[in-house]
Amino acid sequence: MKTEEVTPIKIKKADSSKIEKVDFDHLTFGSVFTDHMFVCDYVNGSWGTPEIIPYQPLVLDPSARVFHYAQAVFEGMKAYRDDKDGIWLFRPDENFNRINKSSVRMAMPEFPEDYFFEGLKTLLKLDEKWIRKGEGNSLYIRPFVIATEPSVMASPSGQYKFVIICSPAQSYYGGEVRVKIADHYSRSASGGIGAAKAAANYGAQFYPTNLANKEGYQQVIWTDSNTHEYLEEAGTMNVFFRIGDKLLTAPTSDRILDGVTRKSVIAVAEANGITVEVRPVKVEEIVAAAKSGTLKEIFGSGTAAVINPVAGFGYKEDKFELPKSSDSYASMIKKAIIDIQYNRAEDPFGWRYEVR
Amino acid sequence: MKTEEVTPIKIKKADSSKIEKVDFDHLTFGSVFTDHMFVCDYVNGSWGTPEIIPYQPLVLDPSARVFHYAQAVFEGMKAYRDDKDGIWLFRPDENFNRINKSSVRMAMPEFPEDYFFEGLKTLLKLDEKWIRKGEGNSLYIRPFVIATEPSVMASPSGQYKFVIICSPAQSYYGGEVRVKIADHYSRSASGGIGAAKAAANYGAQFYPTNLANKEGYQQVIWTDSNTHEYLEEAGTMNVFFRIGDKLLTAPTSDRILDGVTRKSVIAVAEANGITVEVRPVKVEEIVAAAKSGTLKEIFGSGTAAVINPVAGFGYKEDKFELPKSSDSYASMIKKAIIDIQYNRAEDPFGWRYEVR
């Protein structure tokens, strides 16, 4: 390994690349990682020298607080290669701002903006071969922060590690998605951490999602924990409902993640003359619309799939199928966003961020 | 290091002990650990050979799911040495049952009972010098389970690690404790994971607790997230209120941890002729009792402090001080429980568990 000093990031390159061993046509989401990772440690009240090092295990004391108290936040982003080998990010400022908001809610220190962007750009340039051309190909980027102080005292850690790892991804298609509307289990509480992209919000959903899987649903749409009358989000996606020609989606709150794709969907829809009502959406309204035939679409929005159309949903004992449509809002909005992401269209919103 | 084979636990002893370097008179809670740890890995649908190894860092892929989705649960227990060098645990069956209940809620595999008890006893015997005689001295035991599969897919991990680490502890006294009654932030939702001893329930409390600290309170008493009208628990303790001669505490629910010390307090109180009302407790009832002078005590119950008396509390703009009493229920019940823990009294409940 040779060591180079690039202010302020210290770079230690991998001896060789693993890329030749990777089958890019058969990738499982989030399980193959690039040759390098970005790391930066927080000790004694400040972030130390950011480093890029060969992808390698983390070595942590068994008492590190992340294991015991889930002081941990993350982000999900993607890098895209256009047809002229330009490399782009999509609204990375949103992810940067959100990881720091999440950190504040979890009593963790904010990360400096220049470390984040310089670290990310340097890492992407170093591992640029992993970002492949072509529809659906991208590099999934996972920044995360974990509490590392070795002590099981139930109080905020004094030490943290900021890490970025990257995983090549293909177009995400998990088959037809049917969702279950939650009527017992909950994702988050008013006054809780639901708006933070905190690790703690995710593991909690696995058990109720397993139960839904057994009933034939792939995901759960969460409702408010007080009454289960209002639709909130799907845990890894925000959710949109099309009734007639209007799109409905729940407002963000301290229970709902302020999704980057969610706000992009709203902007693209409105720019295309679609009325978007951001307001509390009642389960009974959606059930009634499904029964009367005015419910045209349900889709989720998130970084992994951009837009994920929903084929049907279940609520208590009832099951509903959604009509199949060739001119869906979902496909129109998805195409518009993807064309911006891959630099195949104008970017009227200023969302693209050039890496190289 | 020499390796011994003791069925079914594989033991690798530390070359030397760190115990001589430890200042047992000035221990910080949860930051010094004994010479050995217990580990057992879950792969391909089953738990592998349990091992005791020298205390050492965990080496995990940066994509291990515990870092990203907080699939992690734990327990808190203590071992005590009596005056005749007997070593005892307190109701360990409760901790064993609870860690598996917590695991089920977090979509994690249950751990076998014989591995747990044999592992724990073998570990305690090996590190028995770390369990010191004398009032207040104990060995704090932290069993925990973390999701280790290297993949950032948002679904349950296929690999886990069960670990037990141990930390010598002194009598826990954090000075006078004043608590803030939550009127905005929440610990857990109905239908959520509040009843599980999941890592995810803890980090979420740090930020609101920091805010309370700034107002002069050491801890927060959480209220229900729907209305903030009912008192629930204190995050690391269950809470009891004495009005007149009665003790009140909230019933357990899917939002409240079923505390081992909590149920021990109820049993000891009732055996001593004290009426314990386990029912929803309204904030306004406690505030009214504080104003009228019938509120005699508030105390928390938990493994770390057994009983933690509360000197005062705040609710919205009001602050209340509790009377100082020489014949408090808190001190009577604490003594009764500690005498059982240290084998200084009869054990009518059958709570003591002999390690050696």
Interface residues (C-beta under 8 A of the other chain):
Chain A: T28 F29 G30 S31 F33 M37 Y55 Q56 P57 L58 V59 L60 D61 P62 S63 A64 R65 V66 F67 H68 Y69 A70 Q71 A72 F74 V104 R105 M106 A107 Y140 R142 F144 I146 A147 P150 S151 V152 M153 A154 S155 P156 V163 I165 S167 A182 H184 Y185 S186 R187 S188 A189 S190 G191 G192 I193 A198 A199 A200 N201 Y202 G203 A204 F206 Y207 P208 T209 N210 S225 N226 H228 G235 T236
Chain B: T28 F29 G30 S31 F33 M37 Y55 Q56 P57 L58 V59 L60 D61 P62 S63 A64 R65 V66 F67 H68 Y69 A70 Q71 A72 F74 V104 R105 M106 A107 Y140 R142 F144 I146 A147 P150 S151 V152 M153 A154 S155 P156 V163 I165 S167 A182 H184 Y185 S186 R187 S188 A189 S190 G191 G192 I193 A198 A199 A200 N201 Y202 G203 A204 F206 Y207 P208 T209 N210 S225 N226 H228 G235 T236
